[in-house]
Amino acid sequence: MAIYHLSVKPISRKAGRSATAAAAYRAAEVVHDETTGQTFDYTRKQGVEHSEIVLPTDCAKRDINWARDRTALWNEAEKAENRSNSRVAREYEVALPHEMNRAHRVDLVRSFSQSIADRYGCAVDFAIHAPHREGDQRNHHAHLLATTRTIEAAGLGEKTEIEWSDGNRQKAGLKKGKEEVFRIREQWAAFTNDKLKELSLDARIDHRSLEAQGVEREPTTHLGPAVSSMERRGIRTEVGYRIEAEASARLERAAEMAALRHEAREVERSILSLDTSISAALAAREAQKGAKMDKNVSQEREAGTGAEREKSMTLEERQQAARDKWLKYREQQAEKGKGKGSDAENRPDQERTRDKKRDHTPDDDFSL
């Protein structure tokens, strides 16, 4: 199954790197750096299946060929930059479908390199590497080393658009650098899938993240050649331990999720196995709601009827009602006082006098 991989990396002096050394290593050739006087010889390196320099299509029309020489090209890249932290090259690393043969991989990488060269007006020095003899034999990949400046007849010109800051890109009406890189990733997927389709191969790649694809899987971690080599020789590394810990954590999370899903299924199964069916339970609940609503409506009606009756009462009827309430209250108090003597005998004289006065109060003075 073909996998998607495209990474973009700067070759910067700030990190102690040089374009001459990078080009020599990737192509397994000798490159002499005229600026530092160093000679980088990687001719003993194994696994380089093909290397080639691609120039913009316009260069052929202008008869520009000097940049096809690897030593001349990358020495010019070093001379064009004056700062100690300058970016002297940009690298694109891509994974190649193992379903293709060697000729098909070369054709695919050449086409993609040409598209980058034409898009930015730069030179692209690409090298295709075979899988490491001790690693995964499907790991065919390529390194594309692009100049950060345009190719001109007398040397390198201005910085290419992809090297511009976001501020300058905005002034020129261009999108941010991250979006530019995303388009390059999308373009690589399109080139690869078109080639796979042309070869009648079923494999396809997707530049989108696993989340965007709707794939519920943790992304894999790339160890890199140095760490992979050490791990193969039995030398444990910090990176190896960290990846093992991450893998263990992912397994634990997966186990927890599986347990939660199992519990959810058990709960659902227990609900479905109840003696009372769901429909009967719903019907009972609705009946209970209906009864409660009827009771509330009845109470509201009774309250409303009492309120309406009270509003329609005349003054005399209100006074009579108040008198009836008072007499009823006195009867209740008298019942409570049986066996203990009358209220008049047990209360102080002041209260007894107040009761006498209250008994002779005119009806018009007592109202609700």
C-alpha positions, 0 to 999 in steps of 0.5 A: 500500500502506497503511503504519503510523505512530503516534508519541506526542510530549510538548508540554513547556515544557522544550523551549520549546514551548506548547500554544497555538502547537502548536494554532494551527500544526496547525489553521492558525488564530489562537490568542492566548496569554493567559499570554505575550501572544503571538498565533500566526497560521498562517492562511497555512499550506496543506494542512490538510484538516480540523480539529475538537475532540472531547470525551468522550461524558460531556461531552455529557450534562453539557452541557460545551461551553466546550472546543470553542473552540480558544483557550479550550481551550489557554489553559486548558491553559497556565494549569493548569500552574505548573512551567517544565518542565510537559507541557501537551499530548500529541500523537499523529501518525498516517499515513492510508491513501492508499487512502481518500478525504477523507471516509473519513479524517476519519471514521477520525480522528474515531473514533480521537480519540473513543476517546482522549477517552473513554479518558482523559476529555480533549479531542482537537484533531485536524487532517488534513494533505494531502501536501506539494506537493513530497513523496510524494503518498500522505503523508496524515497527522493530528495529534491534540493531547490535553489532559493533564488531564480536561475538567470543567465549570469547566475542566480537572481532574486529570492523565489516567492516561496522564500518571501516573508508572509508580509511581503507575500501579502503585499504581492497578493499571495497567500501565507507560506504555510498555505503555499506548502499545503498546495505543494503537498496537494500537488505531490499527491495529484502527481503521484495518483495520476501516475498510479492511475496511468500505470493501472495501479490501485494504490492511492495517496492522500495529502490530508491529515488522518483526522481530515480523512476521517481515519481513526488511527494514530499517525506513525512516527518517523525515526530517521536514518540515524536512529533507525540504524542504531536501533537495528544494531541494538543500541537503545536511544532516547527517541526509541524509548520515547516512541515506545512510551507513546505507543504504550500510551496509545495502546492504553487509551485504545484499551480504555475506549474498548472497555467503555464501548463494551460497558455501553453495549452491556448497558444497552443490552440490559435495558432491552432485556427489561420485563417492561417494554420500552413502548409500555414504559413510554406509554406509562410515562405519558399517562402519568404526565396527562394525569398530572396536567389534568390535576393542575388544570382542575386546581387552576379552574377551582382557584379561578372560580373562587377568585371570580366569585370573590370579585363579583361579591357585593359589600354586604356579601363581603361583610357577611363572609368576614363575619362568618369567618370570624364566628368560625374562628371563635368556635374553634378557639372555644373548642380548644379551651374546653376543660381548661376554663373559658378564655375569659377566665384564663386570660388577663383582664386587659385581654378580657376587656379587649374581647368585650370591645371586639364583641360590640364592634359595629359590623361596618368596622370589620371588613376583609 
